[in-house]
Amino acid sequence: MTNTTAGTVETFDVIILGAGINGAGLFRDLCLQGLKCLIVDKADFGSGTSAAPSRLIHGGIKYLETGELGLVAQSTLERNLLLRNAPHCVEPLPTFIPSFSLMKGAFAAFRTLLGSTTAPRSRGAVLIKIGLALYDLYGARHRVMPKHQFFFRRKALEEMPEITPRIVAGGIYYDAKISRPERLVWELVRDGLDASPDARAMNDTTLLGQEEGVLRLRDPRGTERLVRAATVVNGAGPWIDHVNATLGVPGKLIGGTKGSHILLRHPELVKSLKGRMIYFEADDGRICLVYDFLGLALVGSTDTKADNPETVRCEEEEIDYFLASLRSLLPKLDFGREQIVYAYSGIRPLPASDASNPGLISRDHSAPVAEPVEGRPFSVISLVGGKWTTFRGFAEEVSDTILARMGRPRKISTQMLPIGGGRDFPVDDVARRAWVSARSAKSGLPAAMVDALLGRYGTTADAVLVHIGGEGGATPLAHVDGYSRAEIDWIARSEMVEHLADIVMRRTTLAIEGRLSVAGLDEIATIAASALGWDERRRAEELAAVTEQLTAFNRVSL
């Protein structure tokens, strides 16, 4: 049933459709410039493609071979900035890259640099050494990590003794990983709301259509909202073409590819990695990776053409591929399906391309503008392509375009601006111990709990600690280790939660860590129901929905 706002139309400077990482980054940037913005997502913030990355913040070493040197330069800069601005969830990741030949791939790399989209992808030791040197060069701006090292076979096997003896050389370079990408999307939205009091964010909200410049939205309560703006930004990722058609902008901008990942409970593998990622060439020449993610081994990723984000999942043949690649790379270790605790897939919203190899489709971004026409008096800017790492730079570019069209100056740069819980985050072990000790003494909560909250929320943990209260307020969940009832209650009440899945899949890492059970989900659902006013029917519906999602799409065994 739909309620209507009786013809009342709310006007904004900019409306952003899609609250993935690109939309959320732009929302924050525009709000910081003093604009009144609205961001809308049909699901939850950061719930689509932005929840399905390799969870890397990387400079894109592979883009060197496609000649996208500008993208490498931007990516390495943005990686370094995120290490500074979001230290609560972005951290350095030393990466081992093995080579199984000396000269292989040089001619193919030269063809790719000249524009070939069919050149095979193979990388010998000489090519890797050149690439790592270039990577260091491009990562020099705001450098926060060491330069690369390179080893021949004997030393490489000392560094990574579980790796196949077929190796002839290997290098160690530095990128970064993000432990909670979905939370970072939410924090960007929260930062935007805090910066612009008139701004609004709406999740679980459907775009119904537009008529003469007025967009019709249906919010989570079934109420129809009428909104308008001179500029509408389409940040819907793989759904961009569909949203543009609804807005009256026909055309095909997206030619997405599918990326799948699995997480293994494999302590022996995790220990052998020594805190490093192995970024390796599988037997068919495609790039794979494996690294320690919250105590599990994250393995990825595939890169195949696909275009339906609603049904995408990690298929059996992809799992076969991952396990076979790991067995070939690490022959001393055993791998099997029983080790999988979580799997996920997403569609990368890449530009439409005729490249025969999906891996050679550009990861660069663009923002084409559809100017107003009769019946649609607003411009539409589509956020095409891009990658997680470069969201801030992409947002700044589009924000500058919008500001220029409005004749308004930029008020503040986001380049050195901390994000969410990254503000005033303790920068070293001494500062961290002091932060934890002070909060523990003030709240009466154990230092271990305070430290865990700092790890999850950054300095936003201060607000969580206030909500938990003093001694007795930290009653632990009976069926989920390491979380309190009050912490779940705070998330439900404070972070625009609409569904149970928002809590267990995005505001926390409970699902991807494999920490959920039937009893645990039921317990969390009961706390959410009390906080959000759900009746028993709604609570049961939420439990059923998230159970179906986790078992059917994420291979979770509850």
TORGU-207156 format. One line per field, with one value per residue (C-alpha): chain; x negated, y, z negated; residue in three letters. Coordinates in nm, 4 decimals. Layout:
cadena: A/... $
px: X/... $
py: Y/... $
pz: Z/... $
residuo: ALA/... $
END
This chain:
cadena: A/A/A/A/A/A/A/A/A/A/A/A/A/A/A/A/A/A/A/A/A/A/A/A/A/A/A/A/A/A/A/A/A/A/A/A/A/A/A/A/A/A/A/A/A/A/A/A/A/A/A/A/A/A/A/A/A/A/A/A/A/A/A/A/A/A/A/A/A/A/A/A/A/A/A/A/A/A/A/A/A/A/A/A/A/A/A/A/A/A/A/A/A/A/A/A/A/A/A/A/A/A/A/A/A/A/A/A/A/A/A/A/A/A/A/A/A/A/A/A/A/A/A/A/A/A/A/A/A/A/A/A/A/A/A/A/A/A/A/A/A/A/A/A/A/A/A/A/A/A/A/A/A/A/A/A/A/A/A/A/A/A/A/A/A/A/A/A/A/A/A/A/A/A/A/A/A/A/A/A/A/A/A/A/A/A/A/A/A/A/A/A/A/A/A/A/A/A/A/A/A/A/A/A/A/A/A/A/A/A/A/A/A/A/A/A/A/A/A/A/A/A/A/A/A/A/A/A/A/A/A/A/A/A/A/A/A/A/A/A/A/A/A/A/A/A/A/A/A/A/A/A/A/A/A/A/A/A/A/A/A/A/A/A/A/A/A/A/A/A/A/A/A/A/A/A/A/A/A/A/A/A/A/A/A/A/A/A/A/A/A/A/A/A/A/A/A/A/A/A/A/A/A/A/A/A/A/A/A/A/A/A/A/A/A/A/A/A/A/A/A/A/A/A/A/A/A/A/A/A/A/A/A/A/A/A/A/A/A/A/A/A/A/A/A/A/A/A/A/A/A/A/A/A/A/A/A/A/A/A/A/A/A/A/A/A/A/A/A/A/A/A/A/A/A/A/A/A/A/A/A/A/A/A/A/A/A/A/A/A/A/A/A/A/A/A/A/A/A/A/A/A/A/A/A/A/A/A/A/A/A/A/A/A/A/A/A/A/A/A/A/A/A/A/A/A/A/A/A/A/A/A/A/A/A/A/A/A/A/A/A/A/A/A/A/A/A/A/A/A/A/A/A/A/A/A/A/A/A/A/A/A/A/A/A/A/A/A/A/A/A/A/A/A/A/A/A/A/A/A/A/A/A/A/A/A/A/A/A/A/A/A/A/A/A/A/A/A/A/A/A/A/A/A/A/A/A/A/A/A/A/A/A/A/A/A/A/A/A/A/A/A/A/A/A/A/A/A/A/A/A/A/A/A/A/A/A/A/A/A/A/A/A/A/A/A/A/A/A/A/A/A/A/A/A/A/A/A $
px: 0.0000/-0.1354/-0.0802/-0.1383/-0.2804/0.0155/-0.1816/-0.4500/-0.7782/-1.1074/-1.3866/-1.7539/-2.0686/-2.1699/-1.9993/-2.2225/-2.0650/-2.2738/-2.4611/-2.7549/-3.1084/-3.1017/-2.7630/-2.8468/-3.1849/-3.0210/-2.7459/-3.0066/-3.2091/-2.9066/-2.7695/-3.1068/-3.0733/-2.7482/-2.5058/-2.1687/-2.1870/-1.9720/-2.1172/-1.8853/-1.9429/-1.6921/-1.8616/-2.1099/-2.4086/-2.6999/-2.4969/-2.5539/-2.8810/-3.0533/-3.0045/-3.1697/-3.5285/-3.8524/-3.8688/-4.1911/-4.2943/-4.5532/-4.7415/-4.6537/-4.9857/-4.8116/-4.7090/-5.0725/-5.0489/-4.7393/-4.9144/-4.6730/-4.9538/-4.7314/-4.5051/-4.8063/-4.9223/-4.5797/-4.5281/-4.8593/-4.7948/-4.4435/-4.5732/-4.8243/-4.5554/-4.3178/-4.5889/-4.6069/-4.2363/-4.0799/-4.3381/-4.0610/-3.9767/-4.2560/-4.5984/-4.9151/-4.9278/-5.2694/-5.2215/-5.4276/-5.4176/-5.5755/-5.7147/-5.7409/-5.9625/-6.2294/-6.1236/-5.7728/-5.5092/-5.7302/-5.5999/-5.2379/-5.2851/-5.4237/-5.1182/-4.8855/-5.0612/-4.9994/-4.6258/-4.5662/-4.2602/-4.3413/-4.7023/-4.7557/-4.8480/-5.1692/-5.4417/-5.8032/-6.0521/-6.2003/-5.8551/-5.7587/-6.0806/-6.0211/-5.6592/-5.7488/-6.0045/-5.7456/-5.4905/-5.7261/-5.7781/-5.4073/-5.3429/-5.5916/-5.3320/-5.2446/-5.4347/-5.3569/-5.5003/-5.8404/-5.9621/-5.9599/-6.2092/-6.2948/-6.4345/-6.5461/-6.4336/-6.6265/-6.5453/-6.1861/-6.1337/-6.2799/-6.0277/-5.7310/-5.8284/-5.4843/-5.4862/-5.5456/-5.9138/-5.8332/-5.8939/-6.1981/-6.1723/-5.9436/-5.8941/-5.7396/-5.5641/-5.3102/-4.9432/-4.6619/-4.3447/-4.0155/-3.8575/-3.5121/-3.4288/-3.0533/-3.0996/-3.3191/-3.0355/-2.8016/-3.0588/-3.0835/-2.7050/-2.7122/-2.9904/-2.7792/-2.4736/-2.6833/-2.8352/-2.5059/-2.2096/-1.9556/-2.0944/-1.9076/-1.9882/-1.7280/-1.7956/-1.5452/-1.3794/-1.2528/-1.2672/-0.9231/-0.9806/-0.9975/-0.7551/-0.8477/-1.1472/-0.9819/-1.1144/-0.8746/-1.0245/-0.8678/-1.0305/-1.0539/-0.7205/-0.5422/-0.5093/-0.5537/-0.7992/-0.8287/-1.1700/-1.3531/-1.6930/-1.8690/-2.1235/-2.0597/-2.3581/-2.3167/-2.5512/-2.3626/-2.6642/-2.5609/-2.2026/-2.3012/-2.1398/-1.8157/-1.7998/-1.8801/-1.5940/-1.3607/-1.4834/-1.4350/-1.8007/-1.8227/-2.1507/-2.4072/-2.6945/-2.7698/-2.9291/-2.9950/-3.2097/-3.1535/-3.3967/-3.3596/-3.5481/-3.5529/-3.6721/-3.8336/-3.8773/-4.2304/-4.4649/-4.7626/-4.7266/-4.6784/-4.9894/-5.1963/-5.1056/-5.2923/-5.0500/-5.1131/-4.8950/-5.0079/-4.9156/-4.9744/-4.9217/-4.7028/-4.7866/-4.5623/-4.7322/-4.4561/-4.5435/-4.4352/-4.5033/-4.4913/-4.5475/-4.4527/-4.1203/-4.0073/-4.1691/-4.0276/-4.1892/-4.0215/-4.0614/-3.9685/-3.8796/-3.7135/-3.6608/-3.3930/-3.1356/-2.7973/-2.5133/-2.2507/-2.3463/-2.0231/-2.1109/-2.4900/-2.6534/-2.9728/-2.9169/-3.0547/-3.2942/-3.4411/-3.5037/-3.6680/-3.8907/-3.9926/-4.0722/-4.2670/-4.4679/-4.5530/-4.6575/-4.8888/-5.0376/-5.0663/-5.1046/-5.1999/-4.8584/-4.5176/-4.2140/-3.8469/-3.4938/-3.4436/-3.6800/-3.4535/-3.2712/-3.1522/-3.1350/-3.0251/-2.9984/-2.9347/-2.9131/-3.1818/-3.0111/-3.2714/-3.2191/-3.0706/-3.3594/-3.4283/-3.7464/-3.7685/-3.9460/-3.7331/-4.0471/-4.1627/-3.8509/-3.9553/-3.9003/-3.9165/-3.6095/-3.4053/-3.1011/-2.9071/-2.6416/-2.2954/-2.1772/-1.8136/-1.5548/-1.1843/-1.0057/-1.3262/-1.4440/-1.7405/-2.0791/-2.1837/-2.5454/-2.6270/-2.9139/-3.0629/-3.3412/-3.5954/-3.7292/-3.7025/-4.0426/-3.9789/-3.6331/-3.7531/-3.9320/-3.6348/-3.3990/-3.6176/-3.6207/-3.2417/-3.1862/-3.4028/-3.1989/-2.8741/-3.0092/-3.1326/-2.7903/-2.6336/-2.8915/-2.9982/-3.3540/-3.4937/-3.5018/-3.7129/-3.9322/-3.8766/-4.2307/-4.3614/-4.0255/-3.9777/-3.6698/-3.4309/-3.6081/-3.9445/-3.9287/-4.1847/-4.2586/-4.5634/-4.8526/-5.0782/-5.0711/-5.1581/-4.8799/-4.6364/-4.7119/-4.6635/-4.3313/-4.2039/-4.3249/-4.1547/-3.8213/-3.8381/-3.8936/-3.6130/-3.3541/-3.4412/-3.4541/-3.7385/-4.0298/-3.9961/-3.6373/-3.7339/-4.0186/-3.7855/-3.5366/-3.8149/-3.9122/-3.5560/-3.4429/-3.7542/-3.7016/-3.3257/-3.3682/-3.3289/-2.9591/-2.9235/-3.0870/-2.8456/-2.5530/-2.6869/-2.7292/-2.9156/-2.9579/-2.6611/-2.5788/-2.7986/-2.5956/-2.7457/-2.5427/-2.4738/-2.5369/-2.7927/-3.1337/-3.2839/-2.9688/-2.7416/-2.3663/-2.4088/-2.6446/-2.3863/-2.1189/-2.3354/-2.3820/-2.0093/-1.9146/-2.1969/-2.2905/-1.9755/-1.9138/-1.6091/-1.6713/-1.8426/-2.0842/-2.2029/-2.3357/-2.4959/-2.6278/-2.7222/-2.7330/-2.9307/-3.1434/-2.9553/-2.8391/-3.1613/-3.3603/-3.1387/-3.0354/-2.6593/-2.4363/-2.0596/-2.0555/-2.2850/-2.0708/-1.7587/-1.9195/-2.0288/-1.6858/-1.5206/-1.7424/-1.6772/-1.3023/-1.2993/-1.5057/-1.3152/-0.9621/-0.9211/-0.6348/-0.6840/-0.5697/-0.8250/-1.0987/-1.0236/-1.0239/-1.3644/-1.5081/-1.3765/-1.5075/-1.8614/-1.8784/-1.7782/-2.0367/-2.3214/-2.2504/-2.1529/-2.3997/-2.6836/-2.7209/-2.6873/-2.6076/-2.4044 $
py: 0.0000/0.3409/0.6658/0.9906/1.3188/1.5109/1.6779/1.8279/1.8438/1.8822/2.0541/1.9629/2.0947/1.7425/1.4031/1.0955/0.7641/0.4778/0.4679/0.2489/0.3701/0.6167/0.7636/0.7848/0.9450/1.2081/1.2708/1.3430/1.5720/1.7760/1.8063/1.9357/2.2118/2.3221/2.1732/2.0310/1.6757/1.3662/1.0187/0.7265/0.3520/0.0819/-0.1468/-0.0621/0.1685/-0.0208/-0.3371/-0.3923/-0.4119/-0.2110/-0.5057/-0.7501/-0.6301/-0.8135/-0.5889/-0.4402/-0.0765/-0.1026/0.0984/-0.1353/-0.2874/-0.4842/-0.1580/-0.0969/-0.3678/-0.2107/0.1239/0.2976/0.4879/0.7758/0.5303/0.3765/0.7231/0.8141/0.4749/0.4730/0.8267/0.7401/0.4228/0.6289/0.8819/0.6116/0.4654/0.8086/0.8993/0.5661/0.3914/0.2231/-0.0055/0.0318/-0.1140/-0.2024/-0.5397/-0.6737/-0.8679/-1.1519/-1.1881/-1.5084/-1.5618/-1.8978/-1.7912/-1.5338/-1.3666/-1.4921/-1.2353/-0.9499/-0.9473/-0.9822/-0.6938/-0.4774/-0.5608/-0.4709/-0.1387/-0.0669/-0.1212/-0.4915/-0.6298/-0.9920/-1.0279/-1.3241/-1.2329/-1.3882/-1.2279/-1.3409/-1.2290/-0.9506/-0.8067/-0.8263/-0.6544/-0.3674/-0.3422/-0.3245/-0.0509/0.1521/0.0865/0.2308/0.5357/0.6015/0.5454/0.8118/1.0824/1.0797/0.7511/0.5655/0.2196/0.0699/0.0116/-0.3345/-0.6193/-0.8793/-1.2321/-1.5202/-1.8783/-1.9775/-1.6613/-1.6600/-2.0126/-1.9043/-1.6209/-1.8395/-2.2047/-2.3486/-2.2180/-2.4488/-2.5182/-2.4292/-2.0668/-1.8953/-1.5564/-1.3418/-0.9893/-0.8272/-0.4950/-0.3077/-0.2353/-0.2226/-0.4016/-0.2791/-0.4819/-0.3216/-0.1709/-0.1711/0.0286/0.2805/0.3445/0.4089/0.6394/0.8478/0.8901/0.9788/1.2343/1.3953/1.4200/1.5723/1.8281/1.9486/1.9686/1.9856/1.6818/1.3531/0.9863/0.7209/0.3487/0.0774/0.3370/0.2730/0.5105/0.4876/0.7299/1.0972/1.3401/1.6928/1.6978/1.5525/1.2167/0.9828/0.7695/0.5092/0.4985/0.1984/0.2865/0.2770/0.6556/0.8197/1.1109/1.3751/1.5352/1.7381/1.8886/2.0610/1.7784/1.4070/1.1755/0.8132/0.6143/0.2872/0.0835/-0.2183/-0.0877/0.2433/0.1690/0.0600/0.3748/0.5969/0.4382/0.5200/0.8792/0.9035/0.8679/0.5650/0.4028/0.1454/0.2612/-0.0522/-0.3788/-0.5384/-0.8325/-1.0721/-1.1121/-1.3964/-1.4717/-1.7374/-1.7329/-2.0431/-2.1434/-2.2741/-2.1873/-2.3608/-2.1531/-1.8298/-1.8989/-1.9778/-1.6412/-1.4537/-1.1626/-1.1302/-1.1563/-1.3834/-1.2184/-1.4893/-1.6027/-1.9137/-2.1877/-2.0278/-1.6888/-1.5183/-1.3322/-1.4738/-1.3688/-1.5094/-1.3295/-1.3229/-1.1451/-1.1325/-1.4684/-1.6373/-1.6891/-1.4712/-1.6113/-1.4352/-1.3399/-1.4322/-1.1868/-1.2979/-1.0997/-1.0853/-0.8375/-0.9455/-0.8242/-0.9533/-1.3223/-1.3210/-1.5766/-1.7772/-2.0832/-2.4345/-2.4044/-2.0872/-2.2700/-2.5530/-2.2933/-2.1334/-2.4640/-2.5942/-2.2703/-2.2937/-2.6586/-2.5707/-2.2729/-2.4342/-2.8107/-2.8915/-2.7792/-2.9441/-2.7594/-2.8609/-2.7267/-2.8091/-2.5202/-2.2577/-2.0400/-1.7627/-1.6806/-1.3698/-1.2234/-0.8884/-0.7200/-0.4621/-0.1606/-0.1297/0.0676/-0.1203/-0.2784/-0.5245/-0.6572/-1.0336/-1.0606/-0.9084/-0.8496/-0.5962/-0.3779/-0.0416/0.0140/0.3889/0.6025/0.8578/1.0738/1.1432/1.4151/1.3950/1.7544/1.8503/1.7813/1.8407/1.6451/1.6104/1.9551/1.8239/1.6977/1.3394/1.2581/0.8857/0.7456/0.4823/0.2435/0.3228/0.1115/0.1085/0.2663/0.5770/0.6701/0.9908/1.1223/1.0297/1.2082/1.5188/1.5305/1.5000/1.7409/2.0006/1.9535/2.0098/2.3098/2.4677/2.4199/2.5899/2.8710/2.7847/2.7525/2.4526/2.5188/2.2278/1.9526/1.5971/1.4911/1.4949/1.4732/1.1718/0.9562/0.8583/0.6659/0.7575/1.0992/1.1287/0.7579/0.6578/0.6369/0.3846/0.1145/0.3540/0.5956/0.3061/0.1661/0.5120/0.5591/0.2207/0.2664/0.6052/0.4773/0.1619/0.3609/0.6030/0.3442/0.0660/-0.1757/-0.4239/-0.2943/-0.5902/-0.4893/-0.1255/-0.2292/-0.4532/-0.1676/0.0669/-0.1929/-0.2177/0.1451/0.3578/0.6570/0.6255/0.3658/0.6585/0.6748/0.2976/0.3085/0.5765/0.3620/0.0494/0.2398/0.1283/-0.2114/-0.4382/-0.2705/-0.5038/-0.8225/-1.0492/-1.2153/-1.5702/-1.7201/-1.4874/-1.4426/-1.0976/-0.8849/-0.7380/-0.6953/-0.3204/-0.2971/-0.4565/-0.2295/0.0763/-0.0260/-0.0834/0.2511/0.4708/0.3558/0.3725/-0.0015/-0.1216/-0.4964/-0.7661/-0.8198/-0.4599/-0.5486/-0.8873/-0.8251/-0.4560/-0.2716/-0.5690/-0.8460/-1.1247/-1.2959/-1.2847/-1.4076/-1.7161/-1.6318/-1.6756/-1.9630/-2.0075/-1.9220/-1.6218/-1.4782/-1.5275/-1.3449/-1.0500/-1.0360/-1.0099/-0.7162/-0.5433/-0.6009/-0.4325/-0.1371/-0.0856/-0.1720/-0.4887/-0.7178/-1.0953/-1.1346/-0.8795/-1.0380/-1.3795/-1.2303/-1.0683/-1.3945/-1.5864/-1.3287/-1.3135/-1.6914/-1.7344/-1.4764/-1.6322/-1.9916/-1.9409/-1.6696/-1.6791/-2.0547/-2.0026/-2.3096/-2.1995 $
pz: 0.0000/0.0952/-0.0904/0.1018/-0.0231/0.1231/0.3989/0.1733/0.3655/0.1796/0.3715/0.3438/0.5108/0.6171/0.5985/0.6052/0.7009/0.5688/0.2377/0.3255/0.2739/0.5660/0.4746/0.1042/0.1754/0.3954/0.1379/-0.1292/0.0974/0.2095/-0.1426/-0.2608/0.0022/-0.1628/0.0896/-0.0062/0.1253/0.1221/0.1621/0.2311/0.2568/0.3404/0.0870/-0.1881/-0.1749/-0.0219/0.0357/0.4072/0.5979/0.3243/0.0874/0.3292/0.3894/0.3275/0.0196/0.1434/0.1534/0.4250/0.6792/0.9614/1.0564/1.3322/1.5017/1.5903/1.8561/2.0124/2.0339/1.7953/1.6295/1.5211/1.3389/1.1626/1.0559/0.9195/0.7564/0.5723/0.4465/0.3287/0.1621/-0.0345/-0.1301/-0.2519/-0.4712/-0.6344/-0.6317/-0.7235/-0.9423/-1.1413/-0.8500/-0.5909/-0.6650/-0.4721/-0.3004/-0.2001/0.1208/0.2628/0.6404/0.7737/1.1217/1.2969/1.5883/1.6675/1.9927/2.0640/2.1530/2.2669/2.6267/2.5117/2.2682/2.5492/2.7648/2.4766/2.4237/2.7923/2.7385/2.8014/2.6192/2.7010/2.5874/2.3531/1.9968/1.8713/1.6651/1.6378/1.3738/1.5878/1.6578/1.2889/1.1785/1.4230/1.3109/0.9414/1.0047/1.1951/0.9216/0.6600/0.8797/0.9211/0.5489/0.4378/0.3623/-0.0099/-0.0403/-0.3636/-0.2852/-0.1901/0.1642/0.3181/0.2756/0.5386/0.4887/0.7040/0.6416/0.3274/0.1331/0.2618/0.1266/-0.2076/-0.2211/-0.1201/-0.1865/-0.1060/0.2491/0.5458/0.6249/0.9882/0.8895/1.0427/0.8681/0.6570/0.5337/0.2283/0.2694/0.0591/0.1143/-0.1403/-0.2464/-0.3886/-0.6662/-0.6629/-0.3223/-0.3858/-0.7063/-0.5261/-0.2782/-0.5702/-0.7331/-0.4154/-0.4179/-0.7891/-0.7290/-0.4578/-0.6813/-0.9591/-0.7198/-0.5688/-0.8097/-0.5251/-0.3458/-0.3570/-0.3022/-0.2229/-0.1960/-0.1055/0.1178/0.4717/0.7691/0.9277/1.2145/1.3047/1.4626/1.5721/1.3431/1.0336/0.9142/0.7372/0.4605/0.2319/-0.1107/-0.3474/-0.5084/-0.1739/-0.1575/0.1815/0.1794/0.4505/0.4991/0.7599/0.8338/1.1210/1.1241/1.0772/1.0416/1.1422/0.9206/0.9516/1.0604/1.2694/1.2632/1.4316/1.7682/1.6004/1.3851/1.6826/1.8794/1.5894/1.5998/1.9760/2.0746/2.3051/2.4000/2.2920/2.0750/1.8733/1.9823/1.6477/1.5483/1.2621/0.9747/0.7227/0.4006/0.1310/-0.2295/-0.3766/-0.7399/-0.6931/-0.9847/-0.8229/-0.5062/-0.6996/-0.9075/-0.5962/-0.4417/-0.7191/-0.6929/-0.3183/-0.0144/0.2686/0.5965/0.8511/1.2058/1.2289/1.4763/1.7409/1.7075/1.5082/1.1904/0.8529/0.4965/0.1458/-0.1850/-0.5522/-0.6022/-0.9665/-1.0324/-0.7231/-0.3831/-0.1205/0.2309/0.5536/0.8069/1.1316/1.4157/1.6622/1.8553/1.6805/1.6617/1.4063/1.0576/0.9049/0.9425/0.9368/0.7089/0.6812/0.8993/0.8564/1.1497/0.9981/0.6711/0.8665/1.0318/0.7018/0.5329/0.8329/0.8483/0.4784/0.5087/0.7974/0.6129/0.2672/0.3285/-0.0323/-0.1648/-0.1324/0.0003/0.0083/0.0154/-0.3522/-0.4359/-0.2751/-0.5298/-0.2964/0.0735/0.2583/0.6070/0.7669/1.1053/1.1731/1.3394/1.6143/1.9337/2.2289/2.4231/2.7033/2.5394/2.5792/2.2432/1.9631/1.7589/2.0188/1.9903/1.8452/1.4720/1.5224/1.4576/1.6471/1.5807/1.9018/1.8771/2.0350/2.0637/1.9930/2.2619/2.2953/2.0248/1.8214/1.7093/1.5100/1.6201/1.5471/1.4651/1.4743/1.2669/1.4977/1.4065/1.1411/0.8599/0.4823/0.4285/0.6380/0.5097/0.3388/0.6460/0.8673/0.6271/0.6288/1.0095/1.0375/0.7496/0.9228/1.2412/1.0520/0.8616/1.1859/1.3462/1.0440/1.0386/0.6845/0.5501/0.3681/-0.0068/-0.1255/0.0171/-0.0996/-0.0143/-0.3713/-0.5505/-0.7800/-0.7266/-1.0046/-1.2792/-1.1278/-1.2938/-1.5739/-1.5443/-1.7533/-1.5113/-1.6881/-1.9536/-2.2364/-2.1427/-2.1001/-2.4451/-2.5946/-2.4121/-2.5278/-2.8850/-2.9209/-2.7864/-2.9914/-3.3115/-3.2281/-3.1194/-3.3596/-3.0647/-3.0131/-2.8067/-2.5687/-2.4884/-2.4347/-2.2051/-2.0023/-1.9640/-1.8491/-1.5895/-1.4596/-1.4704/-1.4981/-1.7238/-1.6686/-1.9437/-2.1872/-2.0997/-2.1336/-2.4757/-2.5938/-2.4788/-2.6455/-2.9709/-3.2792/-3.4349/-3.3724/-3.0420/-2.8409/-2.8639/-2.5972/-2.3286/-2.4341/-2.0898/-1.9242/-2.0844/-2.1215/-2.0869/-2.3523/-2.3371/-2.3830/-2.0853/-1.8539/-2.0037/-1.9316/-1.5670/-1.5208/-1.6735/-1.5405/-1.1900/-0.9749/-0.9871/-0.7928/-0.7817/-0.9846/-0.6942/-0.7349/-1.0806/-1.0171/-0.6628/-0.6516/-0.9867/-1.1228/-0.9713/-1.1516/-0.8319/-0.6320/-0.9338/-0.9562/-1.3127/-1.2747/-1.3784/-1.3807/-1.7506/-1.6995/-1.4217/-1.6314/-1.9229/-1.7072/-1.5425/-1.8844/-1.9826/-1.6480/-1.6808/-2.0211/-1.8983/-1.5711/-1.6801/-1.4737/-1.5681/-1.5762/-1.2159/-1.0926/-1.3039/-1.1522/-0.8007/-0.8604/-0.9904/-0.6916/-0.4425/-0.5780/-0.6175/-0.2523/-0.1435/-0.3392/-0.2436/0.1227/0.2242/-0.0302/-0.0941/-0.4702/-0.6773/-0.9782 $
residuo: MET/THR/ASN/THR/THR/ALA/GLY/THR/VAL/GLU/THR/PHE/ASP/VAL/ILE/ILE/LEU/GLY/ALA/GLY/ILE/ASN/GLY/ALA/GLY/LEU/PHE/ARG/ASP/LEU/CYS/LEU/GLN/GLY/LEU/LYS/CYS/LEU/ILE/VAL/ASP/LYS/ALA/ASP/PHE/GLY/SER/GLY/THR/SER/ALA/ALA/PRO/SER/ARG/LEU/ILE/HIS/GLY/GLY/ILE/LYS/TYR/LEU/GLU/THR/GLY/GLU/LEU/GLY/LEU/VAL/ALA/GLN/SER/THR/LEU/GLU/ARG/ASN/LEU/LEU/LEU/ARG/ASN/ALA/PRO/HIS/CYS/VAL/GLU/PRO/LEU/PRO/THR/PHE/ILE/PRO/SER/PHE/SER/LEU/MET/LYS/GLY/ALA/PHE/ALA/ALA/PHE/ARG/THR/LEU/LEU/GLY/SER/THR/THR/ALA/PRO/ARG/SER/ARG/GLY/ALA/VAL/LEU/ILE/LYS/ILE/GLY/LEU/ALA/LEU/TYR/ASP/LEU/TYR/GLY/ALA/ARG/HIS/ARG/VAL/MET/PRO/LYS/HIS/GLN/PHE/PHE/PHE/ARG/ARG/LYS/ALA/LEU/GLU/GLU/MET/PRO/GLU/ILE/THR/PRO/ARG/ILE/VAL/ALA/GLY/GLY/ILE/TYR/TYR/ASP/ALA/LYS/ILE/SER/ARG/PRO/GLU/ARG/LEU/VAL/TRP/GLU/LEU/VAL/ARG/ASP/GLY/LEU/ASP/ALA/SER/PRO/ASP/ALA/ARG/ALA/MET/ASN/ASP/THR/THR/LEU/LEU/GLY/GLN/GLU/GLU/GLY/VAL/LEU/ARG/LEU/ARG/ASP/PRO/ARG/GLY/THR/GLU/ARG/LEU/VAL/ARG/ALA/ALA/THR/VAL/VAL/ASN/GLY/ALA/GLY/PRO/TRP/ILE/ASP/HIS/VAL/ASN/ALA/THR/LEU/GLY/VAL/PRO/GLY/LYS/LEU/ILE/GLY/GLY/THR/LYS/GLY/SER/HIS/ILE/LEU/LEU/ARG/HIS/PRO/GLU/LEU/VAL/LYS/SER/LEU/LYS/GLY/ARG/MET/ILE/TYR/PHE/GLU/ALA/ASP/ASP/GLY/ARG/ILE/CYS/LEU/VAL/TYR/ASP/PHE/LEU/GLY/LEU/ALA/LEU/VAL/GLY/SER/THR/ASP/THR/LYS/ALA/ASP/ASN/PRO/GLU/THR/VAL/ARG/CYS/GLU/GLU/GLU/GLU/ILE/ASP/TYR/PHE/LEU/ALA/SER/LEU/ARG/SER/LEU/LEU/PRO/LYS/LEU/ASP/PHE/GLY/ARG/GLU/GLN/ILE/VAL/TYR/ALA/TYR/SER/GLY/ILE/ARG/PRO/LEU/PRO/ALA/SER/ASP/ALA/SER/ASN/PRO/GLY/LEU/ILE/SER/ARG/ASP/HIS/SER/ALA/PRO/VAL/ALA/GLU/PRO/VAL/GLU/GLY/ARG/PRO/PHE/SER/VAL/ILE/SER/LEU/VAL/GLY/GLY/LYS/TRP/THR/THR/PHE/ARG/GLY/PHE/ALA/GLU/GLU/VAL/SER/ASP/THR/ILE/LEU/ALA/ARG/MET/GLY/ARG/PRO/ARG/LYS/ILE/SER/THR/GLN/MET/LEU/PRO/ILE/GLY/GLY/GLY/ARG/ASP/PHE/PRO/VAL/ASP/ASP/VAL/ALA/ARG/ARG/ALA/TRP/VAL/SER/ALA/ARG/SER/ALA/LYS/SER/GLY/LEU/PRO/ALA/ALA/MET/VAL/ASP/ALA/LEU/LEU/GLY/ARG/TYR/GLY/THR/THR/ALA/ASP/ALA/VAL/LEU/VAL/HIS/ILE/GLY/GLY/GLU/GLY/GLY/ALA/THR/PRO/LEU/ALA/HIS/VAL/ASP/GLY/TYR/SER/ARG/ALA/GLU/ILE/ASP/TRP/ILE/ALA/ARG/SER/GLU/MET/VAL/GLU/HIS/LEU/ALA/ASP/ILE/VAL/MET/ARG/ARG/THR/THR/LEU/ALA/ILE/GLU/GLY/ARG/LEU/SER/VAL/ALA/GLY/LEU/ASP/GLU/ILE/ALA/THR/ILE/ALA/ALA/SER/ALA/LEU/GLY/TRP/ASP/GLU/ARG/ARG/ARG/ALA/GLU/GLU/LEU/ALA/ALA/VAL/THR/GLU/GLN/LEU/THR/ALA/PHE/ASN/ARG/VAL/SER/LEU $
END
